[in-house]
Amino acid sequence: MAVAAGHQDGVTAVEHAIHKAIYHAHTTDFTHAVIAVDGNFPHEIPVQQIIKANIYAFNLPGYSSNDEVLLNQFEKTGCTILFSKERCFLH
């Protein structure tokens, strides 16, 4: 979708990535888009931002203490959750 690195929280990173994708793709139709993040969301989960953008799938490492909460929040949204079980990027 888009890279939005360097944010202190994942919600802002997701919002920034969606904004950049809209700007560069000149569309707001992300029906087949996948968004991947390098970390987990220990606090606020960007459910509304992802649903509003109509993103098809959300890929994150998993193994977080709130994975079950995240799954429950996305359960009836139509957005597929993918747990990669590893980080997407090396630091």
DAFEN-V446159 format. One record per pair of residues at least 12 apart in sequence whose C-alpha atoms are under 10 Angstrom apart, sorted by the first residue. I is the first residue (numbers start at 1). J is the second residue. If there is no record, write none. Layout:
BEGIN
I|J / I|J
END
This chain:
BEGIN
1|17 / 1|18 / 1|20 / 1|21 / 1|22 / 1|24 / 1|25 / 1|30 / 1|33 / 1|34 / 1|35 / 1|36 / 1|55 / 2|14 / 2|16 / 2|17 / 2|18 / 2|19 / 2|20 / 2|21 / 2|22 / 2|24 / 2|25 / 2|34 / 2|35 / 2|36 / 3|16 / 3|17 / 3|18 / 3|20 / 3|21 / 3|35 / 3|36 / 3|37 / 4|16 / 4|17 / 4|18 / 4|19 / 4|20 / 4|37 / 5|17 / 5|37 / 5|38 / 9|39 / 9|40 / 9|41 / 9|42 / 9|43 / 9|44 / 10|37 / 10|38 / 10|39 / 10|40 / 10|41 / 10|42 / 10|43 / 10|44 / 10|45 / 10|46 / 11|41 / 11|43 / 11|44 / 11|45 / 11|46 / 11|47 / 11|49 / 11|50 / 12|46 / 12|49 / 13|37 / 13|46 / 14|35 / 14|36 / 14|37 / 14|45 / 14|46 / 14|47 / 14|49 / 14|50 / 15|46 / 15|49 / 15|50 / 15|53 / 17|35 / 18|30 / 18|35 / 18|49 / 18|50 / 18|53 / 18|55 / 19|53 / 22|53 / 28|52 / 28|53 / 28|54 / 29|53 / 29|54 / 29|55 / 30|50 / 30|52 / 30|53 / 30|54 / 30|55 / 30|56 / 31|53 / 31|54 / 31|55 / 31|56 / 31|57 / 31|79 / 32|54 / 32|55 / 32|56 / 32|57 / 33|53 / 33|54 / 33|55 / 33|56 / 33|57 / 33|58 / 34|50 / 34|54 / 34|55 / 34|56 / 34|57 / 34|58 / 34|59 / 34|79 / 34|80 / 34|81 / 34|82 / 35|50 / 35|55 / 35|56 / 35|57 / 35|58 / 35|59 / 35|60 / 35|81 / 36|57 / 36|58 / 36|59 / 36|60 / 36|61 / 36|82 / 36|83 / 36|84 / 36|87 / 36|88 / 37|58 / 37|59 / 37|60 / 37|61 / 37|87 / 37|88 / 37|89 / 38|59 / 38|60 / 38|61 / 38|62 / 38|84 / 38|86 / 38|87 / 38|88 / 38|89 / 38|90 / 39|59 / 39|60 / 39|61 / 39|62 / 39|64 / 39|86 / 39|87 / 39|88 / 39|89 / 40|60 / 40|61 / 40|62 / 40|63 / 40|64 / 40|65 / 40|66 / 40|67 / 40|70 / 40|87 / 41|60 / 41|62 / 41|64 / 41|65 / 41|66 / 41|67 / 41|70 / 42|64 / 42|65 / 42|66 / 42|67 / 42|70 / 43|66 / 44|70 / 45|66 / 45|69 / 45|70 / 45|73 / 45|74 / 46|70 / 46|73 / 47|70 / 47|73 / 47|74 / 47|77 / 47|79 / 48|73 / 48|74 / 48|77 / 50|74 / 50|77 / 50|79 / 51|74 / 51|77 / 51|78 / 51|79 / 54|77 / 54|78 / 54|79 / 55|78 / 55|79 / 55|80 / 56|77 / 56|78 / 56|79 / 56|80 / 56|81 / 57|78 / 57|79 / 57|80 / 57|81 / 57|82 / 58|74 / 58|79 / 58|80 / 58|81 / 58|82 / 58|83 / 59|80 / 59|81 / 59|82 / 59|83 / 59|84 / 59|85 / 59|88 / 60|81 / 60|82 / 60|83 / 60|84 / 60|85 / 60|86 / 60|87 / 60|88 / 61|82 / 61|83 / 61|84 / 61|85 / 61|86 / 61|87 / 61|88 / 62|81 / 62|82 / 62|83 / 62|84 / 62|85 / 62|86 / 62|87 / 63|83 / 63|84 / 63|85 / 63|86 / 67|83
END
